[in-house]
Amino acid sequence: MPEPQAAHPNQFALLSQRRFAPFFWTQFLGAANDNVFKFAFTMLVTYRIGVSWMPPAMAGLVIGAVFIAPFLLFSATAGQLADKYDKAFLTRMVKNLEIVIMVLGTIGLFALHIPLLLACIFLLGLHSTLFGPVKYAYLPEHLSERELTGGNGMIEMGTFVAILLGNVIGGVLIALPEDYWLPSAKAVALTSLALAVAGRVVAHWVPATPSTASTLKINWNPVSETWRNLKLAGENVVVFRSLLGISWMWFFGAVFLSQFPSLAKEVLHGNEHVASLLLVVFSVGIGTGSLLCETLSRRHVEIGLVPVGAFGMTVFAVDLYFAARGLPAPAAPHTLATFTASWAHWRVLLDLCLLALFAGLYSVPMYALIQLRAQPTHRARIIAANNILNALFMIVSSVGVGLLLNTGLTIPEVFLVVGLLNALVATYIFLLVPEYLLRFLSWILTHLIYRFRVRGEEHIPIEGAAILVCNHVSFVDAMLLMAASPRPIRFIMDHRIFAIPVLGWLFHLAKAIPIAPQREDPAAYENAFAQANAVLADGQLLCIFPEGALTKDGELAEFKGGVMKVLATHPVPVVPLALQNLWGSFFSRIEKGAAMVKPFRRGFFTPVGLVAGPPLAAAEVSPSLLRDRVAQLLQVR
């Protein structure tokens, strides 16, 4: 079970806790080892050993394809295993497999047996395939909703740092001279074997994680099981389209990562150390963006960051095109010293870093959302479906880049095309899943317009049906409540607000329920409560503004009996909420007379608060009690 909130002041505190630290270092060592071995092998066949059936120009492509093949072949099986068995047990079994692979790899490197080494690359891909669903299904079993974004950020950061260190270590070791006391291939072999053993040792402390589907019968047919996994993911529209969004990020990232060597050599006119610098900058950007997610999301699963990330990815991909085109060629290739001496080159590095940073902001909330919304009984299989889609998108990315280059486009022009395409794809996804757009607008409202502080947020339930009741003082009350809640809210709103331009469109996107006074439109009145009952029956959150219309003076009005009507059929917990200090700001109601100027006395960054009180049992609720509780919360300081 997740530990109490007070036990983890920030994401780095997780590194001191057994439920997270052993798992983090296990996956870190595994990712580092994959890349030490893979990069060193690539350099070996590119620069040291001539292989007639794998020329140097094709080595990276062949090795990458062999590594990624198991993701397509075995992800479906891996997802089933991760749902059926204890994830700590599976972690240790995968680490045992890694040791066996590295023993074979050691034999291959000592003998310089290329087919055996290529087989080890395939087995390392299998190792990563088996561990992928375990990794992302493990986190929500041990982390609370408020820790999930930070935990995913740490894993994402750790993965890219491990990839970077693995490439650096593999490159340094394979460059050792053959007359050194430990020749290059043997140094790589012993290092990889040591990393595998270290990973298995750390995995010993990974805590037990009981099965979520112990009765599951394994389907060993990868084709039919892959289709079944995709259908499971498709049962939840938000989850499935988030899978597509993550796969698009891998498509986008693969374009840049695959072109770093050519970008460094042909466009930036640098040597191999410049290519390594590009990888370092990109990895630092991804890691920084991943870690920023927890701070920017106020330690919730905040998918409002996804549009922010998508916007930044496009902006800096496009600027990279302008920064990288037309750079003058020097007489000799740039070294690190000469490359970093030019401001034009620093602009390229800054674009790459910020592009990667925004990719981190884009991907981490999506991973956390999938973990939070997917059913625990088949969460790992949905992660497996994501791995399959990621692999397919990366393959399509490689083919697409090849086609674009063959048509005569330069590498900067390819970046421009992908950056603009990212804007189109992101817009399409956000219109298909309005929750992303709504949470983005809520995030803008609470970070750039108001200084928003939430107290008592632990009283807003993260699962199960409940009714939220709140005072109604502005046109953006619902947007602020969205920002404070860890999950979607359905609102009952005055039907007149749907006639207001922009606001009406937003509330339609949010699937708000319009309500008219019973005396004006009895059918619409009853229909609103029928929809409200359906929302609660589905286990969702429902918000009612019991005052009815917006307040005219900022004071608390009498509460009406709509809450009681809903509770009569669905006696769920009721959570009182109070919005503080919002009256008089930009979006509060403007009345004639003296109040006409009041909204303009308080500008941007007005401090606004939301206070949530302890839930009330349905049996004790009355309009007067609710009003008293909200009035008390308004006085909390």
N, C-alpha and C positions, 0 to 999 in steps of 0.2 A: 504493500500500500504506500502511496506517496506520503512523505513526511510532512509535518506541520509547516505552514507557510513561513513562520518565523525562523525555521531552520536553514533557510537559503536566501540570504539578502540579495544575492545576484547569481548569475550563471556560473561565475568562477568558483563560488562556494561548492558547487556540485563536484568539483574535482577532489574535494576532501571527504566525499561521502561514498560508501561502498556500493550503493545502488547505482552509481554512475561512473565513478573513477575507473574501476577495473575494466568495465565495458569500453569506456572511451579509449584507454590505452591499448586494449586488445585490437580495436578497429584501427587505431593509429598505426600500430606496428604492422598490421596486415597490409594496409594501404601503402606504407613505406616500402615494405618488402616486395610487393607486386611491382613497384616502379623501379626499385634498385635492379631487380632481375631483368625486367622488360627493357629498360633503357640501356643497360649494359650489354644485353644480348643484341639489341639493335645496333649499337655502336661497334660491337665486335664484328658483325657480318657486313657492316658498312665500310669500316676502315681497316680491319685486321685480316679477315678471312674471306677469300673469294669463293662464292657459292654459285655455280653455274645456273642452277634453277631458281635462284633468288638474288638477282642483281642488286647492287647497293641502292639504286633509285627506287626499287620496289620493296626494300627490306622493311621500312617502317609501316608501309601499307599492309604487307602480308602479316607481320607480327601483330599489328593492331586488329586485323580481321580475325586471326586465330584466337586472340584474347577475347574478343567480343562475341564470338560464335556461341559459347555456352549460355550466354544471357538469352539468346533466342531459343536454344534447344532445351534448357533445363530450368528456366525461371519458374515455369508453371509447377513443376515438381517441387522446387525449393519452397515455394509459397505454401504448398500443402504440408510439407514437413514442419515448417515453422509454426503453422496453426495447430498441428497435431501433437507436437512434442514440446517438452520444456525447453525454452530458448537458451537457458544457461547450459544445458546438456548439449544442445546442438552447437553452441559456440565452441565448446571444448572439442567436440568431434570434428568440427571444421578446422580447428587449430591442429589437431592430430593429423588431419589430411595434409595440411600445409607443411608439416615436418616431413612427411613422406615425400611430398613433391620436391622439397628442397634437397632431400637425400638424392633423389634422381637427378636434380639439377646440378648438384655437386659432382656426381659422376660425369654428367654431360659436359660440364665446364672443365673438369680435369682432363677429360679425353677429347674435348672440343668436338663432340658428336652433335652435329647440327640437328638432325631429325629428332634426337632425344630432347634437345633443348626446346625445339618447337613444340614437342608434345608437352613439355613442362609449362610452356606458355598457355597452352590449351587448358591444362589442369589448374593453373593459377586463375584463369578465367572462370573455371568451374567452382573453385574455392570462393571467389568473389560473388558468383551467382548464388551459391548456397547461403552465404552470409548476408546478402543484401536484404531479403525479407526479414531475417532475424533482427538485423540492426534497427530498422525503422519500426518494426512491430514491438520491439523490446521497450522502447522509450515510453510510450503511453502507459505501459504496465507499471512503471516505476516513477514517473514524473506526473505531477498534477498539471491541470490546465495552465496554471500561471507559470509553470516551469518549462512547458513544452517548447515554446519558441526559443528560450535560452538554451535548452538542451540540444535542440536541432541546430542552433547556431554554432554551438561548440563542436558538434559532430561535423558540420559542414566545414568549419574553419580547420579542424583537425585533419580532415581528409585532404584538403588542398595543401596544407602545410606538409603533410606526409608525402603527397605526390611531389611537391617541390624538393623536399629533402631527399626523397628516393632518387629522383633524377640527378640531383647534384652528386650524391654519394656514388650512384652507379657510374656517372660520367667520370668522376675523379678516380675511382678504382680501376675502371677499364683502361684508363690512360696511363696506369703505372707501367714503367718499362719492364721488359721481359727478364732483364738481368737483376731486377730488384729482388730483395730477399723473399718477397712473396709476390709472384707474378700476377698480372692483372686478373686473368680469368679465375685463378684460384682464390684471390682476395675477394672477388665478387661471390664466389661459391660459399666461402666460409662466413662472409657477412650475412648473406641471405639465410643460411642455415641458423646462424645465431639469432637473427630477428624472428624466425619462425619459432624457435625454442622459447625466446623471451615472450612472444605472444601467447604461447600455450601456458607458460608459468603464470602470467597475469590473468589469463582466462580462468584459472583455478578459483579466483576470488569473485567471479561474477555471481551474483545471488540468484537463487532459484526463481524461475518465472514459469508458473504452472501453465499447462496446456489450456488453450481456449476452445479447442474442438477435439477432445481426446477420442471421440467416436468416429472421426472423419475416416473414410475409406480412401486410400491413396489411389488416384487414377494415374497410371504410369504413361498414358498416351499424351505426349506433350502438345499435340495439335488440338485435340478435343478439350484438354484441360486449359490450354491458353484461351480458347474461345469461351470456356465457362468462366474463367477469371475475369475476362473483359465484360461478360454479362453481369457478373456480380458487382463490378465497379460501376456499370451503367445503371444499376438500380437507384443510385444516388446521383442525381444530375450534377450537383455541385462537386462531388468527389471525382466523378469521371472527367468533367471538364477541367478540373484541377490537375488530373493526371496528364491531360493533353497540354496544359499550360507548362508543367514541369518538363515534359518531353520537348516542347518548343524551346525551352531554355537550354537544354542539352544540344539541340540543333544549332541554336545561335552560338553557344560557347564553342562547339566543335569547329565552327567556321574559323574562329580566331585562333584557337589552339593549334589546329592543323596547319595554319599558314604562318606561324611564328618563324620557322627556319627560312622560308622564302621571303617573308616580310623583312627579316633582318638582313638577308643577303642581297636581295634584288631591289628593294625599295629604300631601306635605310642605309645600305652600303656598309654594313657592319660585319664583323667576324662572328665566330660561333659564340663568343662571350656575350655579344650583344643579343643573340637569340636567347641565351640563358637569362639575361637581364629582363627580357620581355616576359618570360615565364615567371620570374620572381615577382615582378610588378603585378602581373595578373593574379597570382596566388595571394599576394598581400591584399589586393583589392577585394577578392572574394571573401577572404577571411575577415577583413574589417567590416564589410557589409553584413556578413552573417552574424558577427558579434553585436553590431549596432541594432539588430532587429529587436532584441529584448528591451533595450532602452527606449527605442522609438515606439514600441507597442505597449509600453507600460506593463510589461510582463503578462500580456494576454496573447492569444492567437489572433493577431491583428492583420487580416487580409487586406485592409486598406493600404498596407505598404506595397502590395503587389502592383497596382497601377503606378505608384511612385517609382518602383524599380523598373517597370516597363518603359516609362517616360525617359528615365535616365539612360537606359540601355540604348534607346534610339538616338537621343541627343548626342551622346559621346561616340557612338558608332559613326554618325554622320560627321561629327567634328574630326574624327580620326581620318576620314577621307580627305578633308581639307588640309589637315596637318601633315599627312604622309605623302601627298602627291607633289611631284615636281621638286623633290629634294635633290640638291646637287651631288654628283658623284665625286668622291675624293680620288686623289691619285692612287692611294692604297686603302684597303678596307679599314673602316673605323675600328679602333680599339675601344675599350670601355672609357678610357680617359678622353680620347678625342670625341667620342660619341656624346658623352655627357657634358662636353664643353659648349654645346650649342643649345640655345633656347628652343629652336625649332624641334629638336629631339626631345627636350623636356616636355613640350606640348604633347608629343606622341605618347610619351610615358604616362603623362597625367590623364590623357584620354583613356588609355588602356586600364589604368588603375581605377578610374571612376566608372568606366563601363562595367568592370568586374564587380566593383562595390555595389552598384545598383542591381547587378545580376544576383548578388547575395540577398539584397532586400527583396527581390522578386521571388526567389526560390524557397527560402526558409519558411515564410508563412504558409506557402502552399503545402510543403511537406507536413507542417504541424496541423494544418486544416484536415488533410487526409487522415492523419493518425487520430484526430479528435472525432471526426464524423463517421469514419468507417466502423462497421460493426466488429467488435472484438473477435467474434467467432471466425471471421474470414478477413481480418485486417492484413495478415501476412500475404494472403493470396492477392489482395488488391495491390500491395506493394510489389509483388511479383509481376502483376500486370503492368505496373508502372515501369519496371525494369525492362520488360519486353518492348514497350512503346519507346522508352529511351533509346534502346539499341537500334530500333527501326529508324527513328528520327535521325540518329547519328549517321547511319548508313546513307539515308537519303541526303543528309547534309553533305557528306563526302562526294556523292555522285553529283549533286547540284552545283557544288563549288567547281568540280572538274568541268562540268558543262559550261559554266559561266566563263571560266578561264579559257576554255577552248574556243569560245565565241570571240575572243580578243579582249575581254575586259581585263584591266589591271587588278592587282590585289586591293588597292584602295577603293576601286570602283565596286569590287565584290563586297567590301565592307559597307559601302553606301547602299547598295541594293538590299543587303540583309538588314541594315538599320531601318530603312524605310519599310521593308516587309514586316519587321518586328512591330512597327506602329500599327499596321493594318491587322496583323494577327491579334495583337493585344486588344485593339478596339473591338474586334469581333468577339473575342472571349468575354470581355467585360459586358458587352451588350447581351450575350447569351446567358451570362450569370450576373444579373444586376447587383447581387450582394457585394461583389468586388467594387463596383462603382459607388454604391451607397456607403460602404465602409471607407472608401477613399475620401469621399466628401465629408464624412464624419471626422476622419483623421485631420483633414485640412481645417475644419471648423475648430477642432479642439487643440490644434497645435499652432495655427497661424492666425487665427482670428480671436479666439479666447485662450486664456490660461486656465485650463480645465483641471480641476482636482476632484478625485472621487474618493469618498470615505465610506467604509462599510460595504465595499464591493463583494466581500465574501458572502454577503446575505443574498446576492443574486444567484440563483441556482444554476449550476452548469449542466444539469440534466433533469428531466422530468417536467411536467406541466406546472405552471404557476401563473398568477396574475400579478402584474406590477401596477401600482396606482401612484400617480404623480401629479403635483400641481402643474398648471398650464399657463405659462407666462409669455411664450414667444412662438414665432413660426418655426423655430428650429429645435423645439424641445425634443421631438422624436429623434433627430439626428444626434443630439447629445446623448440620449439614452442608448442609441445604437453603439456609440463609441465606448460607453461604460460597460456594456454587456458582453460576456464572453461568447454569446451565441445569438442567432437572429431573434428579433422580436416582431410580432405582428401587432399593429396598432389599430385601435378603433378611433377614427378621426371624424370630426364634423364634416359633413358632406360638402359644405361651402368651400373648404380649403382646396378641394380638388379642381375648383374653377380658377384658381390662381395660377398664372403662367409659371412654368418651371417647377414650382412647389408641387402643383397638382401632378405633373409628370413624374417627379421623384417619388411621391407617395403611391402612385400607380405601380412604379417599379418595385417599391417595397411591399407590395401586396397589402397595403393598408385597407382596412374595412371601413367604408363610408357609412355614416349613420345620420339619419334625419330625425327630428323630433316626432314622437308618435302621433301628435295631433296633426302634423303636416303630411306625413307619408307613413301610415301604419305598416304597409307592406315592406318598405325599406328598413323601417325600425326593426321589425321581426327578422328580416333577412340578415341584418347585421349581427344579431344575437345568435342566429343559427350558424353563421360563419365563425363567430367567436367560440361557440361550443365545439365546432369541428376542430379548431386550432388546439384547444385544450385536450380533446380526445386523442389528438395526434402527438401529445406530449410536448407541445411547444410553449413558448412564453407569449403571453398576451398582455398588452399594456392598455390601460383605460385611464383617461383623464376625467376623474369624477366630477370636476367642476363644469364640464361641458365645453362651452366656448372659451376662447382666450380671455384672460382677465383684462379688465379695462384700466386698472390702477395698480396692478402688481400685488394686491392683497388677496389673501386666500378666501375664496367664495365657499358657499355651502356645497357639500358633496351630494350628488344625486344617487339614485339607487340602482344604477346599471350594474355595479359590481355584484349586488345581491341577486340580481336576476340571473347572472351567469353562474354564481355559486350554487344556486338552487339545483342546477343540473350537474355541475362539476365542482364538488367541494375540494378545491385545491388550495395550497398555501397562497397567502396574499402578502406581497412584499411592499411596504410603504416606501416611497422615494420623495425627496425634496430637492428641487432645483433652486440654488441660492444665487443671489446677486445678478440675475439675468435681466430683470426688469430695468428698462432704461438703456439697454444696449441696442445695437443696430437692428436686431430682428424682433424686438418686442413691439407690442401693438402701439400705434400712434393714434392718439386721441386729439380732439380739438382743444384749444385753450392752452393753459400753461404746460400741459404734458406734451405739447407739440414739439418742443425743443429738447425734451428730456432724453430721447434716444441719441441725440447728437452730442451730448455732454460726455459720453464715454466711448472711446474709440477702440482701436485694435488692442489685443492682449488684455482685455478686461478680465480680471480674475472671476471665474465662475465655478461654483461647486455643485456637486451632486452627492447627497447623503442617502444611503440605503439603511433602512432599519431592519431589525430581526423579523423574519416571516411570522405572520399571524395564522393560526389555524382557522379554517373556514367557519367553524362553529362559533367563534368569538367575534367575528367581523360584523360591524354595523357602519353605516355612513358616518355617524358622529364619531365613532372610535377611530376610523380611518383619518378623518379630518384632524382629530386631535393628535394622532401620531405624526402626520405630515407637518402639522404646526410645530410640534416639538423638534422634529428634524430640521426645520427651517432655522431654529435657534442654535443649532450645534455649531460650535466654532472650533 
